[in-house]
């Protein structure tokens, strides 16, 4: 059984301006690297569907969804927050990104894929229940996770977030959901300037000082995440896969490298094999310098799909 690779050309049509770091080129750089490395030959490719309103409402308020839809422009840009704007391609791109997480969930739970990676944008982990922000419109992993919990009746789902920024949107959505364990590592005193005080007992938030490097990152995973995951015994694991903690990415300053992303992926795979039948859904979040982003995703997927 092969893992799934889910993307869509609509995700390239969302554009917040030629100088914006969350660039359409991110998806192409990843896809090209996976082609060069032969990794796409080891995966089944799918086109991301459009998420339905009912699926979005598992993680967002109806008022927020309708308000965002009403803001979608037919030309030019509409500013949502100081860092986040919509162009005519944004609405469908956001629906595809959330829909990818739903499809990935269905494929993995049905046993049609061993795992799944969603190469989609806009990212999602800063999108709260009723607010966009931080380049995010819908919380893609949250939509997929609630689909797993509500449509597939799973009882325990874990979210692993190793983006350099704290996933405040995911925490907002899940902080009172005892069916979810969220484990997050992020750079302290960086946008969105939250996460130090967890909002619920199901949150394992680990802020790391700037320039911590891979040793501190690995220690935090080993000492904080893994015991919590073992106790929780998740039936499915989602990953908010952000690669902006890489030492070549100027959006943060954690100083990670490809080997760190491969190492943490291996730890997640081991937990999934023990408790979740190996089932993992990984969704792209951050990572804004194209070469280290593409290399890091390749390192992540080599472990996820178990190829040398």
N, C-alpha and C positions, 0 to 999 in steps of 0.2 A: 504494500500500500504506500503510495507516494504522498508527500505533503502538497498542500495547495498554495498557489501563488495567485493573489487576487489584486487586480488593478483595473483602471478604466481611463480612457483618453479624456473623459470629461474632467478628471481631476487636474489635468494640465491647463484647462481653460480658466481656472480661478487664478487671478493675477492681481496683486496689490501694488504693482508698480515696479519698474525695472531696477530700482535700488533696494527693494524690500528683501530682507534675508530669506523669507519664506517663499522661495522662488519655484516656479513650475519646473525649472531645470533639475530640481532635486530628484524627481521621479525618474527622469531619463538617465541621470548619472547612476542611480541604483540599478536600473534595468540593464544598462550597458555593462556594468561591472559583473552582474550575475550572468550575462551572456558570455562575457570573456572568460569567466571562471568555470563555465559549463554547468552552473548550478540550476539554471532554468531547465536543463535537460533532465534533472532529477525531480522536477515538480510538475504538477498538473496546473495549467493556467486557466483562470476563470475571469470573466468580466464582472465587476461589481454591479449589483442591481441598485436601483433607487430604493432607499429606505422608505417605508410607508409612514404615514402620520401616526398610526397606531404603534408602530415600532419605536418611533421617536418619543412618543408619550410615555414609554416605559422609563425614560430617563429625564425628560424635560416637560415643562408645563405646556398645556395647549396654548395659553396666551403667548408665551415666549415663541413657540413655533410659528404661530400666525403673525406675530409682530415681525419676526425676522423675514418671513415670506413677503410681507408687505413692504419691507425695506429694499428688497432685491431690485436693482436698477435695470433698465433696458439699455442704458449706455453710461459710460463714465464710471465713477466710483462713488460709493456712499460710505462714509466713515461710521464704524460701529463703536470703536474706542480709539485712543490715540495711536495704537499699533495695528489695528485690525480694520479692514475695509472690504466691501463687497463690490465686485464688478458683475457684468451680465452672466459670467460663467460660474459665479460662486455658488448659487443655490443648488444647481445640479451636482456640482463637485462635492458639496457638503452632504447631499443626499447619498451620493455614491460612496463616500468615505464611511458613513454610518452603515450603509447597506452592505459594504464589504465585511464589516464585523459580524453582521447577522448571518450572511452566507457562510463565512468561516466557521461560525458556531454550529450551523446546521451540518456542514460537511464533516466536522470533527466529531460531533456527537453521534452522527449516523454511521460513523466508521468508514466514510468515503474518502477521508484524508487522515493521515497520521498526525498532522499538525497543519497550521496555516500561517502565512505571512501576508499582511495586507499592505501593499505598496501604494498608499493613497494619501491624499491631502485634500482639504486642509486637515491639520492635526486636530486633536480633540480634548486633551486632558485638562485644559484650562476652562473649558466650557462648563458652566455650572447649571444647576437645574433650571434657572430662569435668566441666565446671562451669558453672553459671549465675552471673549477677551483673549488676549495672548495669542493671537492668530487663529483662534478656535471658534467654531460656530456650534457644532453638535459634538457631544462627547462620545466618540465612536466606540471606545471600549465599553463605556457604560451602557450604551444601547445594546451591544452584543451580550454583555453580561446579564442584563435584565432579561434578554431574550432566552438565555440559557436557564435562568432561574424560573421565569414565569411560563415560557412556552414549553420548555423541556423538563421542567419540574426538578432541576437539580437543587440540592440543599446547601451545598458549600462550594463557592467559587472564589478563587484568589485572584487578586490583581497585583502584579509586580510592575513598579514604575521606576526605571533607572535614568529617566531624563534628568538633565542638569537642573531643571526647574521643578519645583514641587507641583504635583498635580492637584491644585486646589479645587478644580471642577469635579474631579473624581471623588475627592474627599467630601465635598459638599453634597454630592448625590448619594454616597454610600455610608456616611458617618453614623447613621442610625439603622443600617441594614445588617442584622446579625448573621445573615447568610453569606456575607462578604468579609474577607480579610484583605486589607490593602497594605502592602509593604512598599515604602517609598524611600529612596535615597536621593538627596538633592543638595546643591550647594547652598550653604547658609547665607543669609543677607543678600539674596538675589531674587529677582521677580519670581513669583508674586508676593514675596515677603511674608510668607505664611508657612505653616506646617510644623513649626517648632513646638507648639502646644497642640497635640492631636485632639480632634474634635469628637472622637469616640473611642471606646475600648477596642474596636476592631481595626484601629489604625496603628501601624508600626512605622512611624516617621523618623528618619535618621538624617538630620542635617549634618553636612560635613563642611569644615572650613575650606576656604579657598586654598588651592594648591595642595589638596590632601594627597592626591595621587592614588595609584592602584592599590597599594598596600592597605591604606585606610579604608578604601572602598571594599576590598575583599574581607577585611576584618568586620566591617559593619554587616555585610551579608551573612557571614559565618556566625556572628555572635547575636545578631538581632533578628534577621529575617528567618534563617533556617529553623531555629527552635519554634518560632511562631507558626511557620508553615507545617512543621511536623505535628504540632499539636492540633492544628486546624484540619489537616487531612483533606485538602481540596479535591473536588471531583473534576475540576477543570481549572486551568490556569490561563489567565490573560496577561499579556505583557504590553505595557505602554513603552514602546521601544524608542527612546530618544537617545541620540548619539552626539548631542551637543556638549557632553562632558569631555569629549576628546580634546587632547592637548593642542590640536591644530585648529580648534573651533573657538572663535573669539566671542561667542555668546555666553560662555562660562569659563571657569578657570579651575576645574577639578583635576585636569592633567591625566585623564585616562587614555588608554591606547587600545588597539584592536584586541590584544590578548586579554584585556580586562573584560571586554564585552563577550568574548568567547568563553572566558572562565565563568562569568555569572550565568550565561546561557546554559552551560553544562550543569551548574548547580540546580537551575530551574528544571531542566530535563530530568535530573535524578529524582527530584521531588515528584514531578509528574508521573514518572514511571512507578514510583512506590504507591501513589495514592490516586492518580487520575487516569490510569490506563495510558499514560504518555500523552494525554490530550492537552495541547497548547495552542492558543490563538495569539499571535503577535501582530500589533498594529503600529505602524510608523508614527512617531511623534516628532521630536526635534532632530536637529543635525543640519547645519546650514552652510558649511564649507564642503564643496561637492566631493573632493577626493577623499578626505577622511570619512565622510558620511558613507560613501559607496563602499569603501574598504571595511568599515565597521559593520555595515549590514551584511556583507559577504561573510565576515567572520562569525557573526551571529547565526546566519543561516547554515553555514557549514556544520555547526554543532546541532542546530535544530533539526536538520534533515539527515544528520549522521553520515557525512561524507568527508573524506580527507582533502 
